[in-house]
Amino acid sequence: MVRHIILWKIKEEVKDPEAAKAAMKRELEALMGKIDGLLEMEVITRPLPSCNADVMLKSAFTDAQALADYIIHPEHKRVGQTFVRPVVTGRMCMDYED
């Protein structure tokens, strides 16, 4: 299994960060069942005050090829272009085998 973890910071100029985070969560989690090899998808939008990230994506894939297919999948690209990139700044990623 391959894990894919992403951390984002919401842009300061976003007028309603809670709505932006809710939309990211809704749209990213809706990818479940649409992309072969995607086993788990969870978006965390309520970090503790000690954190320096606003949103975390935790996902799992059957293997590295499934992750590569997810990255270029049209639904994933649509969600990223419409609901993620316009509202975030900074992105950290960690992929690893479990």
N, C-alpha and C positions, 0 to 999 in steps of 0.2 A: 504494500500500500504506500502511496505517496501523499504526503501532507503538503498543503499550500496555505501559508499564513501571510496575510497582508495587513499592514497598519497604515491608517491615513489620519491626517489632520484636516479638519474642515477649515476652509478659507475664512479669515476674519471678516471679509466683506459679505459673506452669506447672510442675508437678512433674517432667515429663520432656520438656524442650524438644526433644530430638532426635527423639523419637517424634512430637511435634506437627508438627515440620518435615517429617518423612518422610510423615506423613498428608497434609499440605498439598500436597506435591509429587505424591504418588500421585494424589490426587483431582483436582487442577487439571490435571495432564498427561493424565488420562483423559478430559478434555473434548474432546480432539482426535477428530475424526470424528463428533462429536455435535452440533456447532453449525455451521451454514452460514456460510461466509465466514471461519472461523477457519483460518488457514494454518499458524501456528507457535505452540507453547506449550512453554516451558521454565521450570522453577522451580529456582533456585539456592539451596542450603541450606548451603553451606560457605564463607562469606565469609572473607576474610583478617582477621587480628586488627585491622588498621587501620580496619575498617569500623564504622559505627554502625547498620547494618541487619543483621537476621538472615536474612531471606528476600527474594529478588527474583523477580518474575514477569516474564518477557519473552515477549510475544506479538505476533503480526502478524495483520492482518485485510485482506481484499480492499479495503475502503473504510470510510469513517466510519459508513455505515449498518450494515455488518456488526458493527462495534464496538458500536453502539447496540443492536443486536439481541442481542448476546452479554450485555450488561449486564443485560437483562431476561429472558434465557432461564431457564426453570425449573431446568435442571441447574446452571447457573452460580450461581443463587440458593441452591440446595440445598447446594452445596459451600461457598459463603461462609458460610451460616448454621450449618452443621454442623462444618466443619473449619478455617475461617479466623477468623471474628470471635470465637469463644470463647477463642482463644489469642493474639491479637495486640493490640498497643496501637500507636497511631500508624500512619499510612498516608500514603505519598506516592505521587502518580501523575503520570506524564507521558505524554501521547498526542501523537504527531506524525506527519506524512506523510513518507514516505520516497520 
